Amino acid sequence: MSAIGERIIRCASCDGFGWFEDEFSGEVEDCDWCAGAGYVYRDGAGRDSPIPPADYVSVAGELERLELERLRELGYQGSAKKPWRQAIRKDTRLGLDPYDDEESS
């Protein structure tokens, strides 16, 4: 990390997403608090500040660990599902298994 007493935490403003989406217009913009990273430095006095891009290389491992932890909290299991195995795609063209011989006959 960049200085003694600083630690990396999830951004309280965007909850680790790094961006906001306007529900009505669909416009997306980066979080001002974390500068789009989703995580910030917190110093010993409890003040948060964005992680400078120059620090990304040195904190990449910690950011990856924190992001994996956040994704697990959201229910991510660690592997992607093929489109035809995703419940949301059932009864759509993408929900058909292209390798299934029954569908191609």
C-alpha positions in Angstrom: 0.0 0.0 0.0 1.0 3.6 -0.4 1.5 4.7 3.2 1.7 3.2 6.7 -1.7 2.9 8.3 -3.7 2.8 5.1 -5.8 -0.2 4.2 -8.0 -0.9 1.2 -11.7 -1.1 1.8 -14.8 -1.3 -0.4 -16.0 2.1 -1.5 -19.0 3.1 0.7 -20.5 5.2 -2.0 -20.8 2.6 -4.8 -20.4 -0.6 -2.6 -17.6 -1.9 -4.7 -19.2 -1.6 -8.1 -17.2 1.5 -9.2 -20.0 3.1 -11.1 -23.6 4.2 -11.0 -26.4 3.7 -13.4 -29.3 6.1 -13.6 -32.5 4.0 -13.3 -34.5 6.2 -15.6 -32.0 7.2 -18.4 -29.7 4.2 -18.2 -26.7 6.5 -18.2 -23.6 5.1 -16.5 -20.8 7.1 -14.8 -17.9 6.2 -12.6 -18.1 6.7 -8.9 -16.5 10.0 -7.9 -15.5 8.7 -4.5 -13.3 5.8 -5.7 -12.6 7.0 -9.3 -14.3 3.9 -10.7 -12.1 1.4 -8.9 -14.7 0.2 -6.4 -12.2 0.4 -3.5 -10.5 3.2 -1.6 -7.6 3.7 0.8 -8.7 4.3 4.4 -6.1 6.0 6.6 -5.7 5.6 10.4 -8.0 8.5 11.0 -10.8 6.9 9.0 -10.5 9.2 6.0 -11.1 7.6 2.6 -9.2 8.5 -0.6 -9.2 7.1 -4.1 -6.4 4.6 -5.0 -4.1 6.4 -7.4 -3.7 4.6 -10.7 0.1 4.5 -10.1 -0.6 2.2 -7.1 -2.7 -0.4 -9.0 0.3 -2.6 -9.8 1.3 -2.8 -6.2 -2.2 -3.4 -4.8 -3.6 -5.6 -7.6 -3.5 -8.8 -5.6 -5.4 -7.2 -2.7 -8.0 -5.7 -5.1 -8.5 -9.1 -6.7 -9.0 -10.8 -3.3 -11.5 -8.1 -2.2 -13.4 -8.3 -5.5 -13.7 -12.1 -5.3 -14.9 -11.8 -1.7 -17.6 -9.2 -2.9 -18.7 -11.4 -5.7 -19.0 -14.4 -3.4 -21.3 -12.3 -1.2 -23.4 -11.6 -4.3 -23.7 -15.3 -4.9 -21.0 -15.9 -7.5 -19.9 -19.5 -7.4 -16.6 -19.2 -9.3 -17.5 -20.4 -12.8 -19.6 -19.1 -15.7 -22.6 -21.0 -16.9 -23.1 -21.6 -20.6 -26.0 -19.6 -22.0 -28.2 -22.6 -22.5 -27.7 -23.5 -18.8 -28.8 -20.0 -17.6 -32.4 -19.9 -16.3 -32.9 -16.4 -17.7 -32.3 -17.7 -21.3 -34.8 -20.5 -21.1 -37.2 -20.5 -24.0 -35.0 -18.2 -26.1 -32.7 -18.9 -29.0 -29.7 -18.5 -26.7 -31.2 -21.0 -24.3 -30.8 -23.9 -26.9 -27.7 -26.1 -26.5 -25.9 -25.9 -29.9 -24.3 -29.3 -29.2 -27.6 -31.1 -28.5 -28.3 -33.5 -31.4 -32.0 -33.5 -30.6 -32.3 -29.8 -31.3 -30.6 -30.0 -34.7 -32.7 -32.9 -36.1 
